[in-house]
Amino acid sequence: MTEKKTINQKIEELNQKVDWFYSNEFSLDEATTKYKEAVALAKGIEKDLDNLKNEISIIQKDFTKE
């Protein structure tokens, strides 16, 4: 069973992937694959943030009910 990563862990992973493009390890042969991985990770982060935003909205509604 894989451990679910937190949003912060995913952002750190994305930063590492972006940093690769500026590193000495950069390779045109790998660039497309790395780019696709970064895009997929960014979309996952965006989805997680949207879910978190929805949860916060629900909680806010619960607290404002009286």
N, C-alpha and C positions, 0 to 999 in steps of 0.2 A: 504494500500500500504506500503510495507516495504522499508525502507531507504537503499540505496546501501552503503555498507561499503567501506572505502578507503583501500588502500593496507596497510597503517600503522595500521589501526584498525584491519585488519585481522591478521597482524603479531603479534600485541599485544595479540589478542585472542589465536593465536597459542602458543605464549609464556606461556600464562596462562594454556593452556591445557597440555603443556609439564611440567610445574612446578607442576601440580597436581600429576604426577608420582613420584615426590620427596617429596611430602607433607605427613602429617600424615593422610590425607583423603584417601590416596591410598587404593584401594580394588581390589583384584584379580577378584572379580565378575564383577566389572565395567571396568577393564583394557582393555578388548577387544573392548568394545563400545567406550571408550575414545580414544583408539588408532585409530580406524576407523575414528572417527570424526577429529582427528588431521591430519591424512593422507589426507582426503578429503579437509580439509582446506588448507593444504600445496599445494595440486594440484591446487586448485583455485588461490592461491597466485602466483604460478608458471605461470599459464595461464594469470593472470593479468599483470605480469611482462613481459611476452612475447608480449602481446598486446601493452604495453607501449614502449617496445623496437622497435616494428614495427612502431609505431607512430613517435618516435624520428627519425628513419631512413627516414621516408617519409618527415618529416620537414627538416632534414639535406639536403636531395636531393633538396627540394624547395629553400633552401637558397644558395646552391652551383650552381644553374642554373644561367646563365647569358648570 
